[in-house]
Structure formats: C-alpha cells, structure tokens
Amino acid sequence: MLDARIVKRRPAFTIDAALTVADGEARGLFGASGAGKSTLLSCIAGTETQDDGHVKLDGETFFPPPLPLHQRKIGYLTQDANLFPHLSVSDNVGFGLRNGSARDSRWIGELRERLDIGDIWSVPARAISGGQARRVALARMLAPKPRLVLLDEPFTGLDRRLIRELIRAVADWQRALGFAMIVVDHKVDILERLCPRTIVLEGGRIVADADWADLHARPSTPLLADLLAPL
C-alpha cells in the first residue's frame, strides 16, 4: 500500500495532498493544468524532493529522508519517453533489470508482443518514431514488475486505436501483477477506463476522492463541473 503526504512549495501555491492507494488499486489523478498533478507524481517517484510530509510503500520509507530513485520499486512513465538514443529498443527495455539472471524472457516477450515493438527490437532508439518511443518506454517501465506504477499522460501522441489496445493491456497487467497504479491524464475517458476512482486536485489541494459516477452526479467545485462537462 502507498501511504503518502506530499508538501511541495511552488511560487503560486503550496501543494499539500495526502493519499493512500491499496495494493492492486488503480487511482486517477485529475484536475486542470497547473493543479500540481505531475509534481505530486514526481515527488512520489523521487525525481523531485518534497519539502515536508512522507512517502511509504508497503512499509518502506521513501521520504524522509529521500530514498534514491533507483532504490524505489516504482515504475514511472512521464510525458517524455526519455530513452537512451544510442541503445537498441531491446537494450532500453532491459535497462532497468539489474542483471541477466533477472530477465524474465516470457514476460519480456509478452511486453514485446502486446506493445507491438518486435519489428524495431534491434533498432537504435534514436531511429524510431515518437509513438514507438512511448510504447518502448512503457515496456521498459513494466519490465522489472514494479510494485507501484505512476503514469503521467501515458498515451500522448498515440492514435485512438492504439490507445484502446494499450488501455486493455495495462488493465490486464495490473490485474495479473497486482501493482498499485496512479494515472494522470486530462482526458476523462482514459481515466475512467483505467481507474474506478479518482482524486481531484485544485491548487495543490485534494477537493474530491470518489468514483466517477459520484463525481459526475455531484461535482464538488465549479471548476470540476466545468472539467467534466462534455465539449
């Protein structure tokens, strides 16, 4: 279980948000641009150091003091693929595995097949498209079978058909592996398919934590009502 309180001071406001996510639970993180969603994820992941609060996963303390990023059993996919351009797709996917004996060939094969990256397996990352890079980054993140998965707009730049396929794949993997998951996205339909419940952030504060039916029926703030309204 993830148990976290993130306090992070920013020029416009201070993020102060507490959340718990159970093993195997998928929770959305929703709100307007600039509400603090990505900062919340980066503090949990350890790419940013929070100013106060705590982060614990299954009883292991990530903060305080800050536990180095590589020691956190977390999969974190940001809006940028951040692949190593000189390495092949295969080497990028295997980079997070500590040694050769840790490589699960069946699991890697499943990622390769379902993410449709077999045709570019030996290609340097610098030579693949942006959409392919997103899929390779997803495979690299999932390869070590993390206990907690953080997705920050994971399907940016992909077409709708592929997004539907990846939503099904991620949901299947989450059920099979039992990892907890937090997903940030500005598209309500993506979050609704991946996460039965969502946290709503406004100005760095949690203003709602509910299932989607309740949010649509009783939005807690005018801004949330506006964000949920159809175009």
C-alpha positions in Angstrom: 0.0 0.0 0.0 1.1 3.5 -0.8 0.8 6.0 2.1 1.9 9.5 1.2 1.5 13.1 2.2 3.2 15.4 -0.3 4.1 19.0 0.7 5.8 21.0 -2.0 6.1 24.7 -2.1 5.7 26.4 -5.5 5.6 30.1 -6.5 1.8 30.2 -7.0 0.7 27.9 -4.1 1.9 25.1 -1.9 0.9 21.5 -2.8 -0.4 19.7 0.3 -2.0 16.4 -0.5 -2.4 13.1 1.4 -3.4 9.9 -0.3 -3.4 6.2 0.2 -3.6 3.6 -2.6 -4.1 -0.1 -1.8 -2.2 -2.9 -3.4 -3.8 -3.7 -6.8 -5.8 -0.5 -6.8 -5.9 2.0 -9.7 -6.5 5.6 -8.8 -6.8 8.5 -11.2 -5.4 12.0 -10.6 -7.5 14.6 -12.3 -7.6 18.4 -12.4 -6.9 21.5 -14.5 -3.5 22.2 -16.0 -1.1 23.5 -13.3 -3.0 22.0 -10.4 0.1 20.1 -9.2 -0.7 16.6 -10.6 2.7 15.9 -12.2 4.6 17.4 -9.3 2.7 15.0 -7.0 3.8 12.1 -9.1 7.4 13.2 -9.4 7.7 13.6 -5.6 6.4 10.1 -5.0 8.8 8.8 -7.7 11.7 10.8 -6.2 12.6 12.9 -9.2 11.7 15.9 -7.2 12.3 16.3 -3.4 9.3 17.3 -1.4 9.6 19.9 1.3 7.6 18.0 4.0 5.4 15.1 4.5 6.1 11.4 4.0 6.0 8.6 1.3 5.8 4.9 2.3 5.2 1.9 0.1 4.4 -1.4 1.8 6.0 -0.1 5.0 9.3 1.0 3.3 10.1 4.7 3.8 10.9 6.7 0.6 10.8 10.1 2.4 12.1 11.3 4.8 15.0 11.1 4.2 14.9 11.0 0.4 15.5 7.4 -0.8 17.4 7.4 -4.1 15.3 7.0 -7.2 16.9 3.7 -8.2 16.1 2.1 -4.9 12.3 2.9 -5.2 10.4 -0.1 -6.6 8.4 2.2 -8.7 7.6 2.3 -12.4 7.3 5.9 -13.6 6.3 7.0 -17.1 6.5 10.7 -17.7 5.2 12.7 -20.7 8.7 12.2 -22.3 9.9 8.8 -23.3 13.5 9.5 -22.1 15.0 6.6 -23.9 18.8 6.1 -24.4 19.1 7.1 -28.1 22.3 5.1 -28.7 20.9 1.9 -27.3 18.6 -0.5 -29.2 15.0 -0.9 -28.2 15.9 -4.3 -26.7 18.6 -2.8 -24.5 16.4 0.1 -23.5 13.6 -2.3 -22.3 16.2 -4.4 -20.4 18.0 -1.5 -18.9 16.0 -1.5 -15.6 16.7 -5.2 -14.9 19.7 -5.4 -12.6 21.4 -8.4 -14.1 20.9 -11.0 -16.8 19.6 -13.7 -14.5 16.8 -11.3 -13.5 15.5 -11.1 -17.1 12.2 -12.9 -17.4 12.1 -13.9 -21.1 8.5 -14.9 -21.1 7.4 -11.6 -19.5 9.7 -9.5 -21.8 8.2 -11.4 -24.8 4.7 -10.6 -23.7 5.6 -6.9 -23.4 7.3 -7.0 -26.8 4.3 -8.7 -28.5 1.4 -6.7 -26.9 3.2 -3.4 -27.3 4.0 -4.3 -30.9 7.7 -3.4 -30.8 9.1 -6.7 -32.2 9.8 -5.1 -35.6 12.0 -2.5 -34.0 13.6 -4.7 -31.3 17.1 -4.3 -32.7 16.7 -0.7 -33.9 18.5 2.2 -32.1 16.0 4.3 -30.1 17.1 7.4 -32.0 15.7 5.9 -35.2 12.1 5.2 -34.0 9.0 7.3 -34.1 7.6 9.2 -31.2 4.6 6.8 -30.9 7.0 3.8 -30.9 9.2 5.5 -28.3 6.1 5.8 -26.0 5.5 2.1 -26.3 9.2 1.2 -25.7 9.2 3.5 -22.6 6.1 1.7 -21.3 7.8 -1.7 -21.8 10.9 -0.5 -20.0 8.9 0.7 -17.1 7.0 -2.5 -16.7 9.9 -4.9 -17.3 11.1 -5.1 -13.6 7.5 -5.7 -12.5 7.2 -2.7 -10.1 5.0 -2.6 -7.0 3.7 0.8 -7.9 3.2 2.3 -11.3 2.9 6.1 -11.9 1.6 7.1 -15.4 1.7 10.8 -16.4 -0.4 11.2 -19.6 1.0 7.8 -20.8 -0.7 7.8 -24.2 0.4 11.2 -25.5 1.0 11.2 -29.3 -0.7 7.8 -29.9 -3.7 7.2 -32.1 -7.1 6.2 -30.7 -7.0 2.6 -31.8 -3.6 2.1 -30.2 -4.7 3.9 -27.0 -7.7 1.5 -26.7 -5.4 -1.5 -27.1 -2.9 -0.2 -24.5 -5.6 0.6 -22.0 -6.7 -3.0 -22.2 -3.1 -4.2 -21.9 -2.3 -2.0 -18.9 -5.5 -3.1 -17.1 -4.7 -6.8 -17.8 -1.2 -6.4 -16.5 -2.3 -4.6 -13.4 -4.8 -7.4 -12.5 -2.2 -10.1 -13.3 0.7 -8.5 -11.4 -1.3 -6.7 -8.7 0.6 -3.5 -8.7 -0.9 -0.2 -7.4 -1.3 2.5 -10.0 -1.8 6.2 -10.2 -2.7 7.7 -13.6 -2.6 11.4 -14.5 -4.5 12.4 -17.7 -6.5 15.3 -18.9 -8.9 13.0 -20.8 -11.7 11.8 -18.7 -12.5 8.8 -20.9 -9.0 7.4 -20.5 -9.0 7.8 -16.7 -12.5 6.2 -16.4 -11.4 3.1 -18.3 -8.2 2.6 -16.2 -9.3 3.9 -12.7 -12.6 3.3 -11.0 -11.9 6.1 -8.6 -10.1 9.4 -8.9 -8.5 12.1 -6.8 -9.3 15.7 -8.0 -6.6 18.3 -7.4 -7.2 22.0 -7.4 -4.4 24.5 -6.5 -2.4 21.7 -4.9 -5.2 20.5 -2.6 -7.5 17.5 -2.9 -11.1 18.6 -3.4 -12.6 15.2 -4.2 -11.8 11.5 -3.9 -14.6 9.5 -5.3 -15.8 7.1 -8.0 -16.7 8.6 -11.4 -20.5 8.2 -11.0 -20.4 10.3 -7.9 -18.2 12.9 -9.5 -20.4 13.3 -12.5 -23.6 13.4 -10.3 -22.2 15.8 -7.6 -19.0 17.7 -8.7 -17.5 19.2 -5.6 -16.4 22.5 -7.2 -17.5 24.7 -10.1 -14.1 24.1 -11.8 -14.6 20.3 -11.6 -18.1 20.6 -13.0 -16.6 22.5 -15.9 -13.8 20.0 -16.5 -16.3 17.1 -16.5 -18.7 18.8 -18.9 -18.8 17.4 -22.5 -17.3 19.6 -25.2 
